[in-house]
Amino acid sequence: MSRELPQQMQVVEISAPGGPEVLRIATRPLPRPLAGEVLIKVVAAGVNGPDLMQRKGLYPPPAGAPDLPGLEVSGTIVAAGDQVRRWTIGDALTALTNGGGYAEYCTVDARHCLPIPRGIELRDAASLPETFFTVWSNIFMGARLAAGETLLVHGGAGGIGTTAIQLGKAFGAKVVATDSPEARCRICRDLGADRVIDYRQEDYVEILRQEGGANVILDIVGGPNIERNFKAATHDGRIIQLAFALGSKVELNLMPVMLKRLTYTGSTLRTRSPAFKAGIAQELEARVWPLIESGRIKPVVHAAFPLAEAAKAHSLMESGAHIGKIVLTVA
């Protein structure tokens, strides 16, 4: 490691499982990149649902991962381990991490790094990896959403939702989104959703049934939505569960799964293999990054907080008052 780099860095630790107040600034030794890794001087880190779950003690990091929250960063490379070929010191990039993003420096598998799309600020690029890796791998690689199919996105104005709406439209799907109140529904329309349903005012199941059903459903709500999604799906529909905002324990009638030949699956990205994540990165760079550079798809960043105010960022995210993503700024 270069002698010019500091030996210590500021980080945000989880002092104990609990509310946002358990996040605290601390000092840690600078991490060292292993073979195939780069060390990034962090400019910004994205705030995501798994960070909140980890803070509550509900989503422990996998073996070998840093105990610090933060699953995506943007910044510049300041050191590289052996076997790193593509990237060099000084390169600006954004990256999917396995944890540790809430810090001044973070080590990342070099294969999980992506260039900053032209026209995107370095800070805003920190909002890209977690949601784009998640949506792309689940909707396109897993569920194989095709042009002309109907995609139902629950929570359309959130981080996952704003990404899914834009990607679905860009690749030719009809996109239906749910959210509430009207201000959040308007965001979904502005991003290109063909039909936006205020779930407090309308029944999305009846609307989808009238329109032939959804081929792919992306859900972060869970609870009562789980069985209702079975009803909203068309035959051979694919339902992807990414989170359970309203709970994961429900009593279900599974008959529609059999009669409609439905596929119901869940997903967590952090525990997938490094090779799998590298494959997602390659597809994103080839197929999605050009759409960001052309302006057809853009990151939606609601707010930025200094690293020391991570608790405020978590509080905002838990309030549900944000649109799109929240980031922490480090440099």
TORKOL-4160 file (C-alpha; in steps of 0.2 Angstrom, whole numbers, padded with zeros to 4 digits, m for minus):
331
<pt num="1" X="0000" Y="0000" Z="0000"/>
<pt num="2" X="0006" Y="0017" Z="m0004"/>
<pt num="3" X="0015" Y="0027" Z="0010"/>
<pt num="4" X="0005" Y="0042" Z="0005"/>
<pt num="5" X="m0011" Y="0034" Z="0011"/>
<pt num="6" X="m0017" Y="0036" Z="0029"/>
<pt num="7" X="m0016" Y="0022" Z="0041"/>
<pt num="8" X="m0033" Y="0026" Z="0049"/>
<pt num="9" X="m0050" Y="0030" Z="0042"/>
<pt num="10" X="m0067" Y="0036" Z="0048"/>
<pt num="11" X="m0081" Y="0024" Z="0047"/>
<pt num="12" X="m0099" Y="0022" Z="0053"/>
<pt num="13" X="m0101" Y="0007" Z="0064"/>
<pt num="14" X="m0116" Y="m0001" Z="0071"/>
<pt num="15" X="m0113" Y="0000" Z="0090"/>
<pt num="16" X="m0128" Y="m0012" Z="0094"/>
<pt num="17" X="m0143" Y="m0018" Z="0085"/>
<pt num="18" X="m0157" Y="m0005" Z="0086"/>
<pt num="19" X="m0163" Y="0011" Z="0078"/>
<pt num="20" X="m0154" Y="0024" Z="0068"/>
<pt num="21" X="m0146" Y="0031" Z="0084"/>
<pt num="22" X="m0135" Y="0016" Z="0085"/>
<pt num="23" X="m0124" Y="0022" Z="0070"/>
<pt num="24" X="m0109" Y="0030" Z="0076"/>
<pt num="25" X="m0093" Y="0037" Z="0069"/>
<pt num="26" X="m0077" Y="0027" Z="0073"/>
<pt num="27" X="m0059" Y="0025" Z="0068"/>
<pt num="28" X="m0053" Y="0009" Z="0059"/>
<pt num="29" X="m0037" Y="0004" Z="0051"/>
<pt num="30" X="m0036" Y="0006" Z="0032"/>
<pt num="31" X="m0041" Y="m0010" Z="0023"/>
<pt num="32" X="m0028" Y="m0018" Z="0011"/>
<pt num="33" X="m0034" Y="m0024" Z="m0006"/>
<pt num="34" X="m0031" Y="m0043" Z="m0008"/>
<pt num="35" X="m0028" Y="m0051" Z="m0025"/>
<pt num="36" X="m0041" Y="m0046" Z="m0037"/>
<pt num="37" X="m0047" Y="m0031" Z="m0026"/>
<pt num="38" X="m0045" Y="m0012" Z="m0028"/>
<pt num="39" X="m0045" Y="0000" Z="m0013"/>
<pt num="40" X="m0057" Y="0015" Z="m0017"/>
<pt num="41" X="m0056" Y="0032" Z="m0009"/>
<pt num="42" X="m0075" Y="0034" Z="m0006"/>
<pt num="43" X="m0084" Y="0050" Z="m0012"/>
<pt num="44" X="m0101" Y="0043" Z="m0009"/>
<pt num="45" X="m0110" Y="0028" Z="m0003"/>
<pt num="46" X="m0128" Y="0023" Z="m0006"/>
<pt num="47" X="m0140" Y="0019" Z="0008"/>
<pt num="48" X="m0151" Y="0004" Z="0005"/>
<pt num="49" X="m0164" Y="m0007" Z="0014"/>
<pt num="50" X="m0151" Y="m0021" Z="0018"/>
<pt num="51" X="m0141" Y="m0008" Z="0028"/>
<pt num="52" X="m0156" Y="m0004" Z="0038"/>
<pt num="53" X="m0159" Y="m0023" Z="0041"/>
<pt num="54" X="m0141" Y="m0025" Z="0046"/>
<pt num="55" X="m0142" Y="m0011" Z="0058"/>
<pt num="56" X="m0157" Y="m0019" Z="0067"/>
<pt num="57" X="m0148" Y="m0036" Z="0068"/>
<pt num="58" X="m0159" Y="m0044" Z="0055"/>
<pt num="59" X="m0146" Y="m0046" Z="0041"/>
<pt num="60" X="m0129" Y="m0051" Z="0047"/>
<pt num="61" X="m0115" Y="m0049" Z="0034"/>
<pt num="62" X="m0109" Y="m0066" Z="0026"/>
<pt num="63" X="m0093" Y="m0074" Z="0032"/>
<pt num="64" X="m0078" Y="m0064" Z="0027"/>
<pt num="65" X="m0088" Y="m0048" Z="0023"/>
<pt num="66" X="m0084" Y="m0032" Z="0033"/>
<pt num="67" X="m0096" Y="m0029" Z="0048"/>
<pt num="68" X="m0098" Y="m0011" Z="0042"/>
<pt num="69" X="m0114" Y="m0006" Z="0032"/>
<pt num="70" X="m0114" Y="0000" Z="0014"/>
<pt num="71" X="m0116" Y="m0010" Z="m0001"/>
<pt num="72" X="m0112" Y="0002" Z="m0015"/>
<pt num="73" X="m0099" Y="0016" Z="m0017"/>
<pt num="74" X="m0092" Y="0028" Z="m0029"/>
<pt num="75" X="m0075" Y="0036" Z="m0029"/>
<pt num="76" X="m0057" Y="0034" Z="m0036"/>
<pt num="77" X="m0045" Y="0020" Z="m0035"/>
<pt num="78" X="m0030" Y="0023" Z="m0023"/>
<pt num="79" X="m0022" Y="0005" Z="m0023"/>
<pt num="80" X="m0024" Y="m0011" Z="m0031"/>
<pt num="81" X="m0020" Y="m0029" Z="m0027"/>
<pt num="82" X="m0012" Y="m0042" Z="m0038"/>
<pt num="83" X="m0021" Y="m0049" Z="m0053"/>
<pt num="84" X="m0031" Y="m0032" Z="m0056"/>
<pt num="85" X="m0029" Y="m0029" Z="m0075"/>
<pt num="86" X="m0043" Y="m0017" Z="m0080"/>
<pt num="87" X="m0042" Y="m0003" Z="m0067"/>
<pt num="88" X="m0027" Y="0008" Z="m0062"/>
<pt num="89" X="m0024" Y="0020" Z="m0048"/>
<pt num="90" X="m0034" Y="0036" Z="m0051"/>
<pt num="91" X="m0048" Y="0028" Z="m0060"/>
<pt num="92" X="m0065" Y="0035" Z="m0055"/>
<pt num="93" X="m0079" Y="0021" Z="m0054"/>
<pt num="94" X="m0094" Y="0015" Z="m0045"/>
<pt num="95" X="m0094" Y="m0002" Z="m0037"/>
<pt num="96" X="m0105" Y="m0015" Z="m0028"/>
<pt num="97" X="m0097" Y="m0019" Z="m0012"/>
<pt num="98" X="m0100" Y="m0034" Z="0000"/>
<pt num="99" X="m0101" Y="m0021" Z="0015"/>
<pt num="100" X="m0090" Y="m0008" Z="0021"/>
<pt num="101" X="m0096" Y="0007" Z="0010"/>
<pt num="102" X="m0099" Y="0018" Z="0025"/>
<pt num="103" X="m0081" Y="0023" Z="0027"/>
<pt num="104" X="m0068" Y="0034" Z="0019"/>
<pt num="105" X="m0060" Y="0019" Z="0010"/>
<pt num="106" X="m0067" Y="0003" Z="0005"/>
<pt num="107" X="m0060" Y="m0013" Z="m0004"/>
<pt num="108" X="m0070" Y="m0020" Z="m0018"/>
<pt num="109" X="m0068" Y="m0035" Z="m0030"/>
<pt num="110" X="m0062" Y="m0027" Z="m0046"/>
<pt num="111" X="m0075" Y="m0037" Z="m0056"/>
<pt num="112" X="m0089" Y="m0028" Z="m0047"/>
<pt num="113" X="m0083" Y="m0011" Z="m0052"/>
<pt num="114" X="m0091" Y="m0001" Z="m0066"/>
<pt num="115" X="m0085" Y="0015" Z="m0075"/>
<pt num="116" X="m0095" Y="0031" Z="m0071"/>
<pt num="117" X="m0107" Y="0034" Z="m0085"/>
<pt num="118" X="m0104" Y="0049" Z="m0095"/>
<pt num="119" X="m0115" Y="0064" Z="m0089"/>
<pt num="120" X="m0117" Y="0057" Z="m0071"/>
<pt num="121" X="m0109" Y="0065" Z="m0056"/>
<pt num="122" X="m0097" Y="0055" Z="m0046"/>
<pt num="123" X="m0108" Y="0057" Z="m0031"/>
<pt num="124" X="m0124" Y="0052" Z="m0039"/>
<pt num="125" X="m0115" Y="0036" Z="m0047"/>
<pt num="126" X="m0115" Y="0029" Z="m0029"/>
<pt num="127" X="m0134" Y="0026" Z="m0031"/>
<pt num="128" X="m0132" Y="0015" Z="m0046"/>
<pt num="129" X="m0125" Y="m0002" Z="m0041"/>
<pt num="130" X="m0136" Y="m0010" Z="m0028"/>
<pt num="131" X="m0153" Y="m0007" Z="m0036"/>
<pt num="132" X="m0147" Y="m0009" Z="m0054"/>
<pt num="133" X="m0138" Y="m0026" Z="m0050"/>
<pt num="134" X="m0153" Y="m0031" Z="m0040"/>
<pt num="135" X="m0166" Y="m0027" Z="m0053"/>
<pt num="136" X="m0157" Y="m0032" Z="m0068"/>
<pt num="137" X="m0152" Y="m0049" Z="m0061"/>
<pt num="138" X="m0170" Y="m0053" Z="m0055"/>
<pt num="139" X="m0181" Y="m0046" Z="m0069"/>
<pt num="140" X="m0170" Y="m0049" Z="m0084"/>
<pt num="141" X="m0158" Y="m0063" Z="m0080"/>
<pt num="142" X="m0170" Y="m0072" Z="m0069"/>
<pt num="143" X="m0188" Y="m0069" Z="m0074"/>
<pt num="144" X="m0183" Y="m0065" Z="m0092"/>
<pt num="145" X="m0195" Y="m0050" Z="m0094"/>
<pt num="146" X="m0198" Y="m0048" Z="m0113"/>
<pt num="147" X="m0203" Y="m0034" Z="m0123"/>
<pt num="148" X="m0222" Y="m0033" Z="m0124"/>
<pt num="149" X="m0225" Y="m0041" Z="m0107"/>
<pt num="150" X="m0232" Y="m0032" Z="m0092"/>
<pt num="151" X="m0221" Y="m0028" Z="m0077"/>
<pt num="152" X="m0230" Y="m0024" Z="m0060"/>
<pt num="153" X="m0218" Y="m0014" Z="m0049"/>
<pt num="154" X="m0224" Y="m0011" Z="m0031"/>
<pt num="155" X="m0217" Y="0004" Z="m0022"/>
<pt num="156" X="m0213" Y="0012" Z="m0039"/>
<pt num="157" X="m0206" Y="0029" Z="m0031"/>
<pt num="158" X="m0193" Y="0020" Z="m0021"/>
<pt num="159" X="m0175" Y="0016" Z="m0025"/>
<pt num="160" X="m0179" Y="m0001" Z="m0032"/>
<pt num="161" X="m0195" Y="0005" Z="m0040"/>
<pt num="162" X="m0188" Y="0020" Z="m0049"/>
<pt num="163" X="m0174" Y="0008" Z="m0057"/>
<pt num="164" X="m0187" Y="m0005" Z="m0061"/>
<pt num="165" X="m0199" Y="0007" Z="m0070"/>
<pt num="166" X="m0185" Y="0014" Z="m0081"/>
<pt num="167" X="m0177" Y="m0003" Z="m0085"/>
<pt num="168" X="m0194" Y="m0011" Z="m0089"/>
<pt num="169" X="m0199" Y="0004" Z="m0101"/>
<pt num="170" X="m0182" Y="0004" Z="m0109"/>
<pt num="171" X="m0183" Y="m0014" Z="m0114"/>
<pt num="172" X="m0200" Y="m0013" Z="m0121"/>
<pt num="173" X="m0212" Y="m0019" Z="m0107"/>
<pt num="174" X="m0228" Y="m0012" Z="m0102"/>
<pt num="175" X="m0225" Y="m0005" Z="m0084"/>
<pt num="176" X="m0238" Y="m0004" Z="m0070"/>
<pt num="177" X="m0233" Y="0004" Z="m0054"/>
<pt num="178" X="m0241" Y="0005" Z="m0037"/>
<pt num="179" X="m0238" Y="0019" Z="m0024"/>
<pt num="180" X="m0246" Y="0032" Z="m0013"/>
<pt num="181" X="m0249" Y="0046" Z="m0011"/>
<pt num="182" X="m0252" Y="0056" Z="m0027"/>
<pt num="183" X="m0235" Y="0065" Z="m0026"/>
<pt num="184" X="m0226" Y="0048" Z="m0027"/>
<pt num="185" X="m0238" Y="0041" Z="m0040"/>
<pt num="186" X="m0233" Y="0057" Z="m0051"/>
<pt num="187" X="m0215" Y="0052" Z="m0050"/>
<pt num="188" X="m0219" Y="0035" Z="m0057"/>
<pt num="189" X="m0228" Y="0043" Z="m0071"/>
<pt num="190" X="m0214" Y="0055" Z="m0074"/>
<pt num="191" X="m0202" Y="0040" Z="m0075"/>
<pt num="192" X="m0213" Y="0032" Z="m0089"/>
<pt num="193" X="m0225" Y="0020" Z="m0080"/>
<pt num="194" X="m0239" Y="0016" Z="m0092"/>
<pt num="195" X="m0252" Y="0015" Z="m0078"/>
<pt num="196" X="m0249" Y="0020" Z="m0060"/>
<pt num="197" X="m0261" Y="0014" Z="m0046"/>
<pt num="198" X="m0263" Y="0023" Z="m0029"/>
<pt num="199" X="m0265" Y="0007" Z="m0019"/>
<pt num="200" X="m0275" Y="0017" Z="m0005"/>
<pt num="201" X="m0288" Y="0022" Z="m0018"/>
<pt num="202" X="m0288" Y="0008" Z="m0031"/>
<pt num="203" X="m0287" Y="m0011" Z="m0031"/>
<pt num="204" X="m0272" Y="m0016" Z="m0041"/>
<pt num="205" X="m0278" Y="m0034" Z="m0042"/>
<pt num="206" X="m0294" Y="m0029" Z="m0051"/>
<pt num="207" X="m0285" Y="m0017" Z="m0062"/>
<pt num="208" X="m0272" Y="m0030" Z="m0067"/>
<pt num="209" X="m0286" Y="m0043" Z="m0070"/>
<pt num="210" X="m0295" Y="m0031" Z="m0082"/>
<pt num="211" X="m0279" Y="m0029" Z="m0092"/>
<pt num="212" X="m0274" Y="m0047" Z="m0093"/>
<pt num="213" X="m0263" Y="m0049" Z="m0078"/>
<pt num="214" X="m0245" Y="m0046" Z="m0075"/>
<pt num="215" X="m0231" Y="m0057" Z="m0082"/>
<pt num="216" X="m0218" Y="m0051" Z="m0070"/>
<pt num="217" X="m0221" Y="m0044" Z="m0053"/>
<pt num="218" X="m0208" Y="m0036" Z="m0042"/>
<pt num="219" X="m0213" Y="m0034" Z="m0024"/>
<pt num="220" X="m0205" Y="m0026" Z="m0009"/>
<pt num="221" X="m0221" Y="m0026" Z="0002"/>
<pt num="222" X="m0225" Y="m0044" Z="0006"/>
<pt num="223" X="m0238" Y="m0047" Z="0019"/>
<pt num="224" X="m0256" Y="m0046" Z="0011"/>
<pt num="225" X="m0248" Y="m0042" Z="m0006"/>
<pt num="226" X="m0241" Y="m0060" Z="m0007"/>
<pt num="227" X="m0257" Y="m0069" Z="m0010"/>
<pt num="228" X="m0264" Y="m0054" Z="m0020"/>
<pt num="229" X="m0250" Y="m0055" Z="m0032"/>
<pt num="230" X="m0255" Y="m0072" Z="m0036"/>
<pt num="231" X="m0272" Y="m0065" Z="m0041"/>
<pt num="232" X="m0264" Y="m0051" Z="m0051"/>
<pt num="233" X="m0252" Y="m0062" Z="m0061"/>
<pt num="234" X="m0256" Y="m0070" Z="m0078"/>
<pt num="235" X="m0254" Y="m0088" Z="m0082"/>
<pt num="236" X="m0235" Y="m0092" Z="m0081"/>
<pt num="237" X="m0232" Y="m0076" Z="m0072"/>
<pt num="238" X="m0216" Y="m0074" Z="m0062"/>
<pt num="239" X="m0216" Y="m0066" Z="m0045"/>
<pt num="240" X="m0200" Y="m0059" Z="m0037"/>
<pt num="241" X="m0200" Y="m0055" Z="m0018"/>
<pt num="242" X="m0186" Y="m0043" Z="m0013"/>
<pt num="243" X="m0192" Y="m0037" Z="0004"/>
<pt num="244" X="m0206" Y="m0039" Z="0016"/>
<pt num="245" X="m0211" Y="m0022" Z="0022"/>
<pt num="246" X="m0227" Y="m0028" Z="0029"/>
<pt num="247" X="m0221" Y="m0045" Z="0035"/>
<pt num="248" X="m0215" Y="m0062" Z="0029"/>
<pt num="249" X="m0227" Y="m0073" Z="0039"/>
<pt num="250" X="m0244" Y="m0075" Z="0031"/>
<pt num="251" X="m0257" Y="m0089" Z="0028"/>
<pt num="252" X="m0259" Y="m0093" Z="0009"/>
<pt num="253" X="m0270" Y="m0102" Z="m0003"/>
<pt num="254" X="m0257" Y="m0109" Z="m0015"/>
<pt num="255" X="m0269" Y="m0116" Z="m0027"/>
<pt num="256" X="m0267" Y="m0101" Z="m0040"/>
<pt num="257" X="m0248" Y="m0106" Z="m0040"/>
<pt num="258" X="m0253" Y="m0123" Z="m0047"/>
<pt num="259" X="m0267" Y="m0117" Z="m0058"/>
<pt num="260" X="m0258" Y="m0103" Z="m0066"/>
<pt num="261" X="m0241" Y="m0111" Z="m0067"/>
<pt num="262" X="m0234" Y="m0097" Z="m0057"/>
<pt num="263" X="m0216" Y="m0095" Z="m0052"/>
<pt num="264" X="m0213" Y="m0087" Z="m0035"/>
<pt num="265" X="m0196" Y="m0083" Z="m0030"/>
<pt num="266" X="m0186" Y="m0073" Z="m0018"/>
<pt num="267" X="m0168" Y="m0065" Z="m0019"/>
<pt num="268" X="m0154" Y="m0058" Z="m0009"/>
<pt num="269" X="m0139" Y="m0051" Z="m0019"/>
<pt num="270" X="m0126" Y="m0050" Z="m0005"/>
<pt num="271" X="m0123" Y="m0069" Z="m0003"/>
<pt num="272" X="m0122" Y="m0073" Z="m0022"/>
<pt num="273" X="m0106" Y="m0078" Z="m0028"/>
<pt num="274" X="m0092" Y="m0066" Z="m0034"/>
<pt num="275" X="m0093" Y="m0074" Z="m0051"/>
<pt num="276" X="m0112" Y="m0071" Z="m0052"/>
<pt num="277" X="m0110" Y="m0053" Z="m0048"/>
<pt num="278" X="m0096" Y="m0051" Z="m0060"/>
<pt num="279" X="m0108" Y="m0057" Z="m0074"/>
<pt num="280" X="m0121" Y="m0045" Z="m0069"/>
<pt num="281" X="m0108" Y="m0031" Z="m0070"/>
<pt num="282" X="m0104" Y="m0036" Z="m0088"/>
<pt num="283" X="m0122" Y="m0036" Z="m0093"/>
<pt num="284" X="m0125" Y="m0019" Z="m0085"/>
<pt num="285" X="m0110" Y="m0011" Z="m0094"/>
<pt num="286" X="m0115" Y="m0018" Z="m0111"/>
<pt num="287" X="m0134" Y="m0016" Z="m0111"/>
<pt num="288" X="m0138" Y="m0003" Z="m0098"/>
<pt num="289" X="m0124" Y="0009" Z="m0096"/>
<pt num="290" X="m0126" Y="0016" Z="m0114"/>
<pt num="291" X="m0144" Y="0020" Z="m0109"/>
<pt num="292" X="m0139" Y="0030" Z="m0094"/>
<pt num="293" X="m0126" Y="0039" Z="m0105"/>
<pt num="294" X="m0140" Y="0043" Z="m0118"/>
<pt num="295" X="m0151" Y="0050" Z="m0105"/>
<pt num="296" X="m0165" Y="0037" Z="m0107"/>
<pt num="297" X="m0161" Y="0031" Z="m0089"/>
<pt num="298" X="m0156" Y="0042" Z="m0075"/>
<pt num="299" X="m0152" Y="0039" Z="m0056"/>
<pt num="300" X="m0165" Y="0047" Z="m0045"/>
<pt num="301" X="m0156" Y="0054" Z="m0029"/>
<pt num="302" X="m0167" Y="0061" Z="m0016"/>
<pt num="303" X="m0155" Y="0068" Z="m0003"/>
<pt num="304" X="m0137" Y="0067" Z="0002"/>
<pt num="305" X="m0130" Y="0067" Z="0020"/>
<pt num="306" X="m0113" Y="0068" Z="0026"/>
<pt num="307" X="m0106" Y="0052" Z="0033"/>
<pt num="308" X="m0107" Y="0058" Z="0051"/>
<pt num="309" X="m0126" Y="0060" Z="0048"/>
<pt num="310" X="m0129" Y="0042" Z="0043"/>
<pt num="311" X="m0142" Y="0041" Z="0057"/>
<pt num="312" X="m0152" Y="0055" Z="0048"/>
<pt num="313" X="m0151" Y="0046" Z="0032"/>
<pt num="314" X="m0158" Y="0030" Z="0039"/>
<pt num="315" X="m0172" Y="0039" Z="0048"/>
<pt num="316" X="m0177" Y="0047" Z="0032"/>
<pt num="317" X="m0177" Y="0030" Z="0023"/>
<pt num="318" X="m0187" Y="0022" Z="0036"/>
<pt num="319" X="m0200" Y="0036" Z="0035"/>
<pt num="320" X="m0204" Y="0032" Z="0017"/>
<pt num="321" X="m0204" Y="0051" Z="0013"/>
<pt num="322" X="m0189" Y="0049" Z="0000"/>
<pt num="323" X="m0190" Y="0047" Z="m0018"/>
<pt num="324" X="m0177" Y="0036" Z="m0026"/>
<pt num="325" X="m0161" Y="0034" Z="m0017"/>
<pt num="326" X="m0152" Y="0042" Z="m0003"/>
<pt num="327" X="m0133" Y="0044" Z="m0002"/>
<pt num="328" X="m0119" Y="0048" Z="0011"/>
<pt num="329" X="m0105" Y="0059" Z="0005"/>
<pt num="330" X="m0088" Y="0056" Z="0011"/>
<pt num="331" X="m0076" Y="0067" Z="0002"/>
